[in-house]
Amino acid sequence: MKTEGQIRIPSGCAIAAVVSRDGEKMTGESITDCMKTMHDRSNGLGGGFAGYGIYPEYKDFYALHMFFRDRAARKECEIFIKEGFEIVKSEIIPTRKIPEITDEPVIWRYFVSPLKSVLASLQTDEKEFVVRTVMKINTGMSGSYVFSSGKNMGTFKAVGFPEDVGRFYRLDEYEGYSWTAHGRYPTNTPGWWGGAHPFTLLDYSIVHNGEISSYDANRRFIEMFGYKCTLQTDTEVITYIMDYLIRRQGLSVRESASVIAAPFWSTIDSIKDESEREKLKYLRTVFPGLLITGPFSIVFGFNGGLMALNDRLKLRSMVVGEKNDRVFIASEESAIRAMEPDAENIYAPAGGEPVIVSVKEGAF
C-alpha cells in the first residue's frame, strides 16, 4: 500500500504567471507549455490565460471578448452594444481546430469606445459604464457572455486542459509583457466555458487555486454595490472585490491585499510602527465583509503588474522565482523551471504576504 510521500495528491487547480519588469514582450507559448508540468492539477473542465499588452494597436479601446450561443444572440447583443459604444473593430477571435477542444460557442471580440454623449447623460465615467454594461449583458441577455473587458489585454478560456486551450487560441501568435494561466479542477460548480479562469473585469484578472468558505458573506457585501455574481464561484467574487477596493475605494494593491487576507488581530497589535498598525486596524474595521477565509492562492493581474497572494495560513502552494527582468509565479517550481530552467531566488511567500511586481513606468 502506498503511503504519504509515495503518491502525489495535488491540492486542486494550477496557477502560473510571468511578468517582465522592463515591459519586454513575450509570446504566450512559454506559459502554455509550462502548464503541461501541472497537468494532474486539472481535470479538463477549464483552462485559461490572460495576456497584458497584447493589443498595442488598439490600446485606447476596451476589448470585449465574448461567448455567444449562436449568431442570433450575437446580433441581438451587438445592437445593445452600439447603443452605448462606438465599435472600432468587430471580429471572430482566431482559433485553431484541435480534437481536444469541442462544443465551442461563437467566440467574438469587439474593440469599443464609450460614447461621450451617453456618459454625459448618465453622469458617469467610462470605466463604471463598461462595468455596468458587462453586468447587464451577463445577467440579462441569455446566450451572451462577456468574459474580458479591459484595455490592451485579453482573456482566453475554454473547457479543456490549459495546454490545449493555449494551442486552441493560438497564443503563440500574441505578444505581451505579462501572462497568467490557470488549470481548473472544479469542486462546487460545473465546468463550462464562462466558468473557466481567469475571471476579469476591466483590466483586472484573477486566477485562483482553492475554495473560500466566506463566499456567501463576500457575495452579499459586494452585491450591495451593483455587482452581480451569476456563476456561484468564488473566483468571480474575488475579481469584483478587487475592482471595488481599487477602482471605487481608491486603495492600493497592497492595501487591498491587507483587506482580503487581513493580518490576525494579534499580528496587528504586535506591529511597532504606529501608523502601519492603525492603517491595518482601519482596513479590518471598515471592510470586514471582504475578508476572504479558507484556502486560496491567487494571482491578480492588472495593467502594469501582478500580485500573488496566499491565504493567511498558506493552505495552498505557491512559489516565486526570477531571472533577469522576469518574475515567475506558479503552484509548483516545476512550472517555473519549464519557463526558465535557470530561474533564481525560488521561494514560497509566507501566508498573507503579497508579492507585487510592477512594470517600470512607461514600459507598457
C-alpha positions, 0 to 999 in steps of 0.5 A: 500500500502506498503511503504519504510521500509515495503518491502525489495528491495535488491540492486542486487547480494550477496557477502560473504567471510571468511578468517582465519588469522592463515591459519586454514582450513575450509570446504566450507559448512559454506559459502554455507549455509550462502548464503541461508540468501541472497537468494532474492539477486539472481535470479538463473542465477549464483552462485559461490565460490572460495576456497584458499588452497584447493589443498595442494597436488598439490600446485606447479601446476596451476589448470585449471578448465574448461567448455567444450561443449562436449568431442570433444572440450575437446580433441581438447583443451587438445592437445593445452594444452600439447603443452605448459604444462606438465599435472600432473593430468587430471580429471572430477571435482566431482559433485553431481546430484541435480534437481536444477542444469541442462544443465551442460557442461563437467566440467574438471580440469587439474593440469599443469606445464609450460614447461621450454623449451617453456618459454625459447623460448618465453622469458617469465615467467610462470605466463604471459604464463598461462595468455596468454594461458587462453586468447587464449583458451577463445577467440579462441577455441569455446566450451572451457572455462577456468574459474580458473587458479591459484595455490592451489585454485579453482573456482566453478560456475554454473547457479543456486542459490549459495546454490545449486551450493555449494551442486552441487560441493560438497564443503563440501568435500574441505578444505581451509583457505579462501572462497568467494561466490557470488549470481548473479542477472544479469542486462546487460548480460545473465546468463550462466555458464562462466558468473557466479562469481567469475571471476579469473585469476591466483590466483586472484578472484573477486566477485562483487555486482553492475554495473560500468558505466566506463566499456567501458573506463576500457575495452579499457585501459586494452585491450591495454595490451593483455587482452581480455574481451569476456563476456561484464561484468564488473566483468571480467574487474575488475579481469584483472585490478587487475592482471595488477596493481599487477602482471605487475605494481608491486603495492600493494593491497592497492595501487591498491585499491587507483587506482580503487576507487581513493580518490576525488581530494579534499580528496587528497589535504586535506591529511597532510602527504606529501608523502601519498598525492603525492603517491595518486596524482601519482596513479590518474595521471598515471592510470586514465583509471582504475578508476572504477565509479558507484556502486560496492562492491567487494571482491578480493581474492588472495593467502594469503588474501582478500580485500573488497572494496566499491565504493567511495560513498558506493552505495552498502552494505557491512559489516565486522565482526570477531571472533577469527582468522576469518574475515567475509565479506558479503552484509548483517550481516545476512550472517555473523551471519549464519557463526558465530552467535557470530561474533564481531566488525560488521561494514560497511567500509566507501566508498573507504576504503579497508579492507585487511586481510592477512594470517600470513606468512607461514600459507598457 
